[in-house]
Amino acid sequence: MKQFLSVCGASASGKTTISLRLAEQLRALPTHPSVLLLKMDHYYKDLPELTGSSRAQLNFDHPDSIDIELYEKHINCIANGYSIEVPEYSFETHRRLDYTRTQESADFIIMEGIHTLYSKSLRKLSDCTIFIDIPDSIALERRIQRDTKERGRSVEAIKLQFEQTVKPMFDQYIRPKAKFADIVLDGEQPINYSMKKLTSSDIFTKLVQEYN
């Protein structure tokens, strides 16, 4: 029986860190289950008809910027035991790359992204939903550290994007969905503290027992 977990929260709240540690702990169960982490970041729309400068001006924090329909389709394929071709996306060019990555189904599927709780079908499928909360100031600080190193962006551009789209979209589309979370974690807390809170929760314990 496949188990689905959703990890949602603000940009730079620690979703990937939590998801990777969660995958690690699930794989360490006595039965050594397979675990798939499917990041919604891979599913940004391509929009090849736009110029590079035009794509850079898009609102990447609005739900419409993500091909949620394809993400849901792939999740349904995984749920039925089929493999999928995961898109590869470049945050530097804001384009999908010309190759995909084959991903097999798994026992545990972790759905990670800013809009995993926005989709009703993904919420319905989820056996455990997790929301990571974090102050705006910390999220911005982390985005600056990440995007200057990994995505080749300037501090000024990161701050402008945060003010114009990241925070407004979080307030409108992401934070309100925290009400659907089974577990809310504090993104400022040490990872070991958050993982203890998560893995000791009743819903996580039940999820693992149902798999076993």
C-alpha positions, 0 to 999 in steps of 0.5 A, spaced: 500 500 500 503 506 497 503 512 502 503 519 500 506 525 504 505 532 502 510 537 504 508 545 503 511 551 506 514 558 504 519 559 499 526 557 503 522 555 509 526 548 509 521 544 505 527 540 501 531 539 507 525 536 511 523 532 505 530 529 504 531 527 512 524 524 511 526 520 505 532 518 509 528 515 515 523 512 511 528 508 507 531 506 514 525 502 516 526 495 518 522 493 511 527 498 507 521 501 503 522 505 497 521 512 497 520 517 492 521 525 493 517 528 487 519 536 487 514 541 484 520 545 482 521 540 476 514 542 474 514 550 472 511 551 465 516 552 459 513 558 455 518 557 450 515 563 446 517 568 451 524 571 451 529 570 456 528 577 459 520 576 459 520 569 462 525 573 468 519 578 469 514 572 470 510 571 477 513 564 479 510 564 485 503 564 483 499 557 482 499 558 474 506 558 473 506 551 475 504 545 470 500 542 476 496 538 471 502 534 469 504 534 476 497 531 478 498 526 472 504 524 474 502 523 481 496 518 479 501 514 474 506 513 480 499 511 485 498 506 480 505 503 479 507 506 473 514 510 472 514 517 469 518 522 466 520 527 470 522 534 467 528 537 468 528 545 469 533 551 469 532 556 474 537 560 470 534 560 464 527 559 466 526 553 461 525 546 461 531 542 459 531 538 453 531 531 457 527 528 462 529 523 468 525 516 469 522 515 475 519 509 478 514 508 483 515 507 490 512 505 497 512 512 500 511 518 495 513 525 498 510 531 494 514 537 496 513 544 493 510 551 495 503 549 492 502 541 494 496 543 499 493 548 493 491 542 489 485 539 492 486 532 488 493 532 492 490 534 498 485 528 498 491 523 496 495 525 501 496 520 508 500 526 511 500 533 510 506 537 513 506 545 513 513 549 514 512 556 517 517 561 517 518 568 518 518 572 512 525 576 514 528 569 515 525 566 508 528 572 505 535 571 508 535 564 506 533 566 499 538 571 498 543 565 500 541 560 496 539 564 489 546 568 489 550 561 489 545 557 486 541 561 481 546 566 479 541 572 481 543 579 484 541 581 491 537 587 489 533 582 484 532 577 489 529 583 494 525 586 489 522 579 487 520 577 494 517 584 495 513 584 488 511 576 488 514 571 493 510 574 499 504 577 496 503 570 493 505 566 500 500 570 503 494 569 498 495 562 496 500 558 501 499 560 508 491 560 508 493 552 506 496 551 512 489 549 515 489 543 511 496 541 514 496 535 519 503 537 522 505 544 522 513 545 523 517 551 525 522 552 520 527 556 524 527 550 529 533 545 528 532 539 523 533 534 529 527 538 533 522 538 527 524 531 525 522 528 532 516 532 532 514 529 525 516 522 526 513 522 533 506 524 531 500 520 531 498 521 524 506 519 522 506 513 527 499 510 524 502 511 517 508 507 518 504 502 521 499 501 516 505 500 511 508 495 515 
